[in-house]
Structure formats: C-alpha cells, structure tokens
Amino acid sequence: MKAFISYSHKDEKYLQKLEIHLAQIKRDNIIQSWTDNKILAGDNLSETINEELSTSDLFIALLSPEYIASNYCYEKEFQFALQMLEKKEIIIIPIVCEPCDWHNTPFKNLLALPKDGKPISEWANDNTAYMSINENLRKVAARNTELNINKSNTEFAVEKIGRNYKIQKEFDSIQKLEFVEKSFKEVVKYLSSYLDEITSLENVNVKILKQIETELKFIVVNRNMIKKEATIILEFDKEINSINQGGVAHFFGGVSDFQIRIKINNQSNGFALANDPYNLFWLSYGINMRGDSKPYTTKEIADTIFEDVLKQVGISFDE
C-alpha cells in the first residue's frame, strides 16, 4: 500500500521517527511512504502533491496544533483526502503527535493512533507509541489485502471469464523519445532522493555539478577514507540515431534508438531502450552493469546506479 504522509514541517521530528519505525514494514513490502521531501526543485508543488495523493491508498496525518493551523496541510491536503474518502478511494489514519483540538475536526470520526488517540508526546517511551502505530498499520494493510482478494474473487464469479488480453503494437520515434524523457526524469528523481539520504552520513558530501533536461552530473565524496570519491554523469541523447524496426534493440553493440548513458569515474555503462511486440522497456549493457535480458524499471535503474556509486566511495547499507 502507498501511504501519503501529511505533516507540518514544524513537526518534522515526528516524521523522521515514524519513518525509522516504518523501516521493517517497508522492507516487508507492506507499505511504502511518500512525503513532500521527495519533491524536486522545479516540480510543480500542487500538481505533484495532488498526483501522489490521488494514487495513494493511505492518508496518514500527523496531528498537532501546527497541523490544525496549517492552511496547506489541513485546508488542501486533508480536504482532498476527505473527497477521496467519500468515494472510498483512500483510508485516512490520524496520528496524534501532540495535544491539539482534533476532536472538533472531521478527524473525530476516525480512529486515531497511537492507542486511544493518546499523543505521542505524552508517552513515557515514545518507541512504545510508534510500535502501537506499526501494529495498527499492519492490520490495516492486511485487511485491505483481504478485501482486494475477495473483490477479485467476486468479480471473477460474476464475469465468469477474466482473461488478460495483450494487443501487439509498433512504436514510432516520438513514442520512444517521450518514453525516454519520462524515464530519465524518474531516474533523476529517485537518485536525488537517494543522495538526500546519504548527505546525513558523517563526512559524506554530495554536490550536484550539473542538472538539465538531458543530463545529471554529481560528485560523492567519502572523507572518512583517502581518495574515496566518485564523479557520476548520467545523460541521454535526444538525437535520433536510428529507427529500430525489428523489435528488440541491438543493445550489446551500443546500437539503439535511445540510451541512458552512465559514466562513473570514467567507466561507461548504461541502459538501452528496447521493445517487444507489446511494451517499451530498458535493458542493461556495459562492464559494470548486469548485461542480462531482464527488463528494468526506472527505480531498478536508479537502484543499480546508486549501488555502484556506493561501492566506488566505500559505503554499504544493510539489506
């Protein structure tokens, strides 16, 4: 389930602690969270938030006096979520961080967390409060999964036949270019989020050297070790070098309609655009890449790049 977390920036300490306690739930692929921290410079704030909220299953509101007073959190995000709730498109879960007048708002009709709606700030050990929140979020996710399974079974029983049909298609150069542009933007967005994470590490520095529509260049330095740094150039070429009429692109030789090229400390790798009779997708190529026939999503591309960057600078993380 995708959880949209709505909060006042003055309550960021509660958000950070919640994200820490959600780590195992995320690792179990039960819930994935989204906050406005993932919005990049140049993104349209309202459009991005509305898009993320409209595709979320949960609306988690971190309630406090600042949240109730916030024109944006309360008047826009929460009101949008209420409209979705009326259409049964989302589940709203209030989390009471500090004592506030939430009982006189529409939140009063919803079961608040932690247990009994007791504010996190009033718990002797706030870890216990977050555990109460985790337990309930797991129950909500399990219930939602069960409802979806039952709904699917009911629909199958009514419709009798539920085949998935695939229609073959051909892709012209404009469709491919639009797919590449969208993919590149998504990869940059994921990488920017990952780089934000490691800037909190001691003596690890990140600097964006260049960011334009077709190129991202940045450097990562681990000052804990001598000469542990990596310069990364990520780019794609908007020139249409060839038109592939034969289906899957011939990517091992570097010949493809479009490529996302990656250079890490002068070692070149990348991903080539390919297609079968049904879909466009990405395949890896190069020395450090997998060079397999597995299609890659934009998140998997960003993950692969990030893992190689971490290896170059001597950083690892727990799986």
Secondary structure by P-SEA (a helix, b strand, c coil): cbbbbbbbccaaaaaaaaaaaaaaaaaaccbbbbccccccccccaaaaaaaaaaaccbbbbbccccccccccccccaaaaaaaaaaaccbbbbbbbcccccccccccccccccccccccccccccaaaaaaaaaaaaaaaaaaaaaaaaaaaaaaaaaaccbbbbbbbbcccaaaaaaaaaaaaaaaaaaaaaaaaaacccccbbbbbcccccccccccccccccccbbbbbbbbbbccccccccccccccccccccccbbbbccccccccccccccccccccccccccccccccccaaaaaaaaaaaaaaaacccccc
